């Protein structure tokens, strides 16, 4: 099959980007990169921003499939997936249930814990919480985060007694459901998922002046270090890849995604969260791991889109 005929099999493709979540700027960058990659390969791809387009335009525009490059609420949380199901338009990535669960860090952790998969201890916070008791239970430091936001938005690291309430208020500005999570003292890793395969691990090393891998370290600064290969013994790397696959499958994930985890000082793993629509920017992690596995960005985008043909 020639490259042109191969590209034509996808028909007309909407690259869904932007949206209305707090992660809109990141999504615009992801979508632009995906759109350029598909266009370079002859795919009839078009930008589609649901913030200023009616979803009915997908039907009137005779789109055949959708590449979802949305992040956050109304794009990654099952809402858009449900709409596309009703419109009978194939789309990339996980379905309604997995997207909704994956966007909710608390319910993801509940599933993992129930299935015996390792994840750090936590507490749910609200305005009436006994913050001193939570500090005592989890110990310091504590990570506080909106349970249904991504890109570390609204997240903070509590290192001093008496400051948990302020961290809760910051997180609650973004989501009424706020998660306090026990700090794991160790290295942070991420595992890209593509189809039934876990990609090589990436070890994340923010600059020494960063308290954690936050939005700034992810998307703005250029001094965050990414180690891929991650430098782990092969047996340990393969075990962590399998753990990530198990965690992804448990929430019902399909197609592609990313699982984040920590290793403590003794080498014990703790799952952090699952991303069902990961970033595809020049700072993004799944493309980085794919390159190490021998797949460039254009090929990765096409591979993800191919999953809509099944």
C-alpha positions in Angstrom: 0.0 0.0 0.0 1.4 3.4 -1.0 1.8 6.2 1.6 -1.0 8.1 0.0 -3.5 5.3 -0.1 -2.5 4.4 3.4 -3.3 7.9 4.6 -6.6 8.0 2.7 -7.9 5.0 4.6 -8.5 7.3 7.6 -10.9 9.6 5.7 -11.4 13.0 7.1 -9.9 13.4 10.6 -10.8 15.9 13.3 -7.9 16.7 15.7 -9.7 17.8 18.8 -7.7 20.4 20.7 -8.1 23.3 23.0 -11.4 22.8 24.8 -12.5 24.6 28.0 -10.4 23.0 30.8 -7.6 24.6 32.8 -5.2 22.6 30.5 -6.4 24.4 27.3 -3.0 26.0 26.5 -1.3 22.6 26.8 -4.0 21.0 24.6 -3.6 23.6 21.9 0.1 22.8 21.8 -0.5 19.0 21.7 -3.2 19.3 19.0 -1.0 21.5 16.8 1.8 19.0 17.0 -0.5 16.1 16.2 -2.1 18.0 13.4 1.2 18.8 11.8 2.4 15.2 12.1 -0.7 13.7 10.5 -0.7 16.3 7.7 3.0 15.6 6.9 1.9 12.0 6.3 -0.9 12.9 3.9 -3.8 12.4 6.3 -6.8 14.7 5.7 -6.6 16.2 9.2 -8.3 19.4 10.5 -8.2 21.2 13.8 -11.4 21.1 15.8 -11.7 23.2 19.0 -14.9 22.3 20.9 -14.6 25.6 22.7 -15.8 27.4 19.6 -17.3 24.6 17.4 -20.6 22.8 17.8 -20.2 19.0 18.0 -22.8 18.8 15.2 -20.1 20.2 12.9 -18.5 16.7 13.1 -21.5 15.3 11.3 -22.1 18.2 8.9 -18.4 18.3 8.2 -18.5 14.6 7.4 -15.6 13.7 9.7 -14.8 10.0 9.8 -12.8 9.9 13.1 -11.4 12.0 15.8 -7.9 12.2 17.3 -8.5 13.4 20.8 -5.7 15.8 21.9 -7.8 17.4 24.7 -6.6 17.4 28.3 -8.5 17.8 31.5 -12.2 18.2 32.0 -14.7 17.8 29.2 -12.1 16.2 27.0 -10.2 13.6 29.0 -12.9 12.7 31.6 -15.4 10.7 29.5 -17.7 13.6 28.5 -16.3 14.0 25.0 -15.9 10.2 24.7 -19.6 9.8 25.5 -20.6 12.4 23.0 -18.6 10.7 20.2 -20.1 7.4 21.1 -23.6 8.9 20.6 -22.4 10.4 17.3 -21.0 7.0 16.3 -17.6 8.5 15.4 -14.5 6.5 16.2 -12.0 8.2 18.4 -8.5 7.7 19.8 -7.8 6.5 23.4 -9.8 5.2 26.2 -13.6 4.9 26.4 -16.1 6.6 28.7 -15.6 4.6 31.8 -11.8 4.5 31.8 -11.6 8.2 30.9 -13.9 9.1 33.8 -12.1 6.9 36.3 -8.6 8.0 35.1 -9.5 11.6 35.5 -10.4 11.0 39.2 -7.3 10.3 41.1 -9.2 9.3 44.3 -11.4 6.7 42.6 -8.4 5.4 40.6 -6.5 4.9 43.9 -9.6 3.1 45.4 -9.6 0.7 42.5 -5.9 0.1 42.6 -5.9 -0.5 46.4 -8.9 -2.9 46.1 -7.0 -4.9 43.5 -3.9 -5.1 45.6 -1.8 -2.7 43.5 0.5 -0.4 45.4 -0.4 3.2 45.9 0.5 5.7 48.6 -1.8 6.3 51.6 -4.2 9.2 51.3 -7.0 11.2 52.8 -9.9 13.2 51.3 -10.1 16.8 52.5 -12.9 19.2 52.8 -13.5 22.5 54.7 -14.5 20.6 57.9 -11.4 18.3 57.9 -9.3 17.9 61.0 -6.1 19.1 59.2 -3.9 18.4 62.2 -5.1 14.8 62.4 -4.4 14.3 58.7 -0.9 15.7 59.1 -0.3 13.3 61.9 -1.8 10.3 60.0 0.1 10.9 56.8 3.2 12.6 58.1 5.0 15.4 56.4 5.6 16.2 53.6 2.1 15.7 52.1 1.1 16.3 48.5 -2.3 18.1 48.1 -4.0 18.1 44.8 -7.4 18.6 43.1 -8.6 15.0 42.5 -9.9 15.8 39.0 -7.3 18.1 37.5 -4.1 17.3 35.5 -0.8 18.9 34.8 -0.2 19.5 38.5 -2.7 22.4 38.5 -3.6 23.4 42.0 -1.1 21.0 43.5 1.2 21.8 46.4 3.7 20.2 48.7 3.0 20.7 52.4 6.3 20.7 54.4 5.3 22.6 57.6 2.8 21.8 60.3 -0.3 24.0 60.2 -0.1 24.7 56.5 -2.3 21.9 55.2 -5.5 24.0 55.4 -4.0 26.6 53.1 -2.9 23.9 50.6 -6.5 22.5 50.7 -7.9 26.0 49.9 -5.6 26.3 46.9 -6.6 22.9 45.6 -10.3 23.5 46.3 -10.2 26.5 43.9 -9.9 24.0 41.1 -12.0 21.1 42.4 -14.2 20.5 45.5 -12.8 17.0 45.7 -9.3 17.4 47.2 -6.8 14.6 47.8 -4.0 14.6 50.4 -1.4 12.0 49.6 1.5 10.6 51.7 4.9 11.8 50.3 7.0 9.0 48.9 10.7 9.8 49.2 12.2 8.6 46.0 12.4 8.8 42.3 9.5 9.6 40.0 8.9 7.6 36.8 6.4 7.5 34.0 5.4 4.7 31.7 3.9 5.3 28.3 1.3 2.8 27.1 0.8 2.1 23.4 -1.6 -0.7 22.5 -0.7 -3.7 24.6 2.9 -2.5 25.1 4.5 -0.5 27.9 7.2 1.8 26.5 10.6 2.3 28.2 10.5 4.0 31.6 11.4 7.6 31.9 12.9 8.9 35.2 12.0 12.5 35.9 14.5 14.8 37.6 13.3 18.3 38.2 15.9 21.0 38.9 17.1 21.1 42.5 15.1 24.3 43.2 11.8 22.6 42.4 9.9 21.1 45.2 8.3 18.6 42.8 7.5 18.0 39.1 5.0 20.8 38.8 3.4 22.6 35.8 6.4 24.9 35.5 8.8 21.9 35.3 6.6 20.0 32.9 5.9 22.7 30.3 7.9 25.9 30.8 11.4 25.2 32.1 14.1 23.5 30.1 16.2 22.4 33.0 14.1 19.3 34.0 16.1 16.2 33.2 14.5 13.1 31.6 16.4 9.9 31.8 15.3 7.3 29.3 16.6 4.6 29.6 15.8 5.1 33.3 18.9 3.4 34.6 17.2 0.5 36.3 18.2 -3.1 36.1 16.3 -4.8 33.3 14.4 -7.1 35.6 13.1 -4.2 37.7 12.3 -2.1 34.6 10.2 -5.0 33.1 8.4 -5.5 36.4 7.5 -1.8 36.6 6.3 -1.9 32.9 4.0 -4.8 33.7 2.7 -3.0 36.8 1.9 0.0 34.7 0.1 -2.1 32.2 -1.9 -3.8 34.9 -2.8 -0.5 36.4 -3.9 0.9 33.1 -6.0 -2.1 32.2 -7.6 -2.2 35.7 -9.2 1.2 35.0 -10.3 0.0 31.6 -7.7 1.9 29.6 -7.3 1.2 25.9 -5.3 2.4 22.9 -2.7 4.6 24.6 -2.0 6.4 27.8 0.5 7.0 30.5 1.0 5.7 34.1 3.0 7.7 36.7 4.6 6.1 39.7 7.3 6.5 42.4 10.0 4.3 43.8 10.8 4.8 47.5 14.3 4.5 48.9 13.9 0.8 49.2 12.8 0.3 45.6 9.2 -0.3 46.4 6.8 1.1 43.7 3.8 3.3 44.4 1.3 4.1 41.6 0.4 7.8 41.4 -2.1 8.3 38.6 -3.1 7.3 35.0 -3.4 9.7 32.1 -5.8 8.6 29.3 -5.0 11.5 27.0 -1.3 12.4 27.7 0.5 15.5 26.4 1.9 15.5 22.9 4.0 18.7 23.1 7.7 19.0 22.6 8.1 18.5 26.4 5.8 15.4 26.5 6.8 12.0 27.8 5.0 9.4 25.6 6.8 10.7 22.4 10.1 10.7 24.3 9.7 7.1 25.3 8.5 6.1 21.9 11.6 7.6 20.3 13.8 5.4 22.6 11.7 2.5 21.5 12.5 3.4 17.8 9.3 5.3 16.9 9.4 8.9 15.9 6.7 11.4 16.6 5.0 11.2 13.2 4.9 7.4 13.4 3.5 7.5 16.9 0.7 9.8 15.9 -0.2 7.5 13.0 0.0 4.4 15.2 -2.5 6.0 17.7 -4.8 7.0 14.9 -4.7 3.5 13.4 -6.3 2.2 16.6 -9.6 3.9 15.4 -9.7 1.6 12.4 -10.3 -1.5 14.6 
